[in-house]
Amino acid sequence: MDLTSEHRTIGKQNFAAAVASPLVRRDFLLGAVRQGLSSGRGLGVYYFGYEPNIEKPVRVGVLGTGDEGSVLIGSINPEYIEVQAIADVRPYNIHRAFHGDWYSEAAWKARPGLLAKYGWKTESEARRHVRVYGDYRELLEGERGRIEGVIIALPLFLHAPAAIAAMKAGLHVLTEKLMGHTVAQCKEMARAAKLAGKHLATGHQRHYSILYDNALELVRRGLIGSLHYIRAQWHRGNLPGNDSWQPPLPRGAKPDDALAGTLERELAAWEKRLAELRNNPKSSPTEIELWEKRVAQKRAQLDDELVAESVKNWGYEDAVIAGQYRRPAIEELIRWRLWQRTGGGLMAELGSHQLDAASLFIAAAHGGVKQKPLSVAALANRPLFPPDREVEDHIYCIFEFPAPGYDENSEVDRLKRITVAYSSINGNGWGGYGETVFGTEGTLILERESEASLYRTHEVGSYVEIRGTPEKPKLEIVDMPDEPSVVIGQHALLEVTRGYTEQLEHWAWCIRRNPTASDPDVRPRCHPEVALGDAVIALTANLAARRGERIDFDPAWFEPDLDRTPEGIAPDLARYA
């Protein structure tokens, strides 16, 4: 294939998608991608080697239908997955699971709800197909013999108990990241999957991102030279009173909360807006319907007050934080990311995704062989928020990974290391989130999982063209001051997907093709060994940050069958008896 002519044919924005793998990527670009997207099908059937359909959809229950659970529901392809039951203790989450999130256009696009996904007209019709439970254990008992798998999007501290209970009940599992709350729990999950002969997938979606796959191919083929440094960040503008991890509570749930009354005031304003629209003959039916849905959603959010006391029966606790901040159990449920008992802080929620990406790039530099990190030094602090939480505002980490040629027994070669610098902060969203991969001959910049730019080292005033042959491609600078880089994110001029649909489709396909999880060649891309590695990296970084020290990674931490863990707790499946 003539790379230069192919580049001209498909346009500058798409050259890397065609070049990255001369056959697969070219077929992808020239295939029936638009038809697949219009049907709600993911792009994985063109990219990751599974068929565009399976014999029959996998019957599943969804455990946890909050923000991320509703995103997963919105990413389902009904040809692969049939949701038969959901479980959530919050009325608000159950409402969104059915109706979607109407607070903004972007929210609805990410969380369209079961009615839109399956074409049901009303919630009553949907409930004839989807049974509703409160606690996840009720679903596992009530759906025994009816479903084949579960999708878990519960708070982090429940991942292991729910996943292990599901696998003991004979169900396959796809759980959101992080795999577990501790490394010991992750190893218990891996062992339970092996004993049960079930697929256990973890939601690190970059394993199914076509954007990242193309970027990885550039590294694998040596187009950026020797990879030696990765810089990653996830910066957010959250501040006291405006924190996405601290949503308002219904006033009755905690009358003295700093945000008490916010939901009630919003509902009153929205009801007033709806009344004005209904009284205006010029109002469009579409706009009236939109505000009706928003008002209904806000009322459902206030209904969370109804479970303020009963949540204690489901594992949530009252507490006093730092000797002064009173936290009722309902707050632990709704703001679970803020507490060490229920969440894992910035590294679990954000950093784990990006360190997973860094691990993928480093593996690509090693010919596709996954590398264990050598060490991490980290710091964490809380300069912005009052003691109304336990997690930190900021975390900063330096990781070392082996570079090609690394030898721990050689005085010279033990210094051959790749450094990964990571920061996650609140209070300033400058730069957003993404990764920059530094090679000796090129630089890759990936931003917001939607765009990747390729530069010839530091010369950002010129864009890079790939020339040569598929066997020996090389980067060459072309003077185009008005076009400083070549974007490789907009494949076939279509929107880049984040990998959720592809991940769910592939999990279902693996269940149909390899129901006993006995074939190692047919398993989710983020299987237990991979997900355990990501968890070790994130959770060890937390330990280093909270201690303010450097920690050397023990290779035994990454082995599911070995008992050693960074927190010093041995895995024990007997605790789930």
Disulfide bonds with the S-S distance in Angstrom:
none
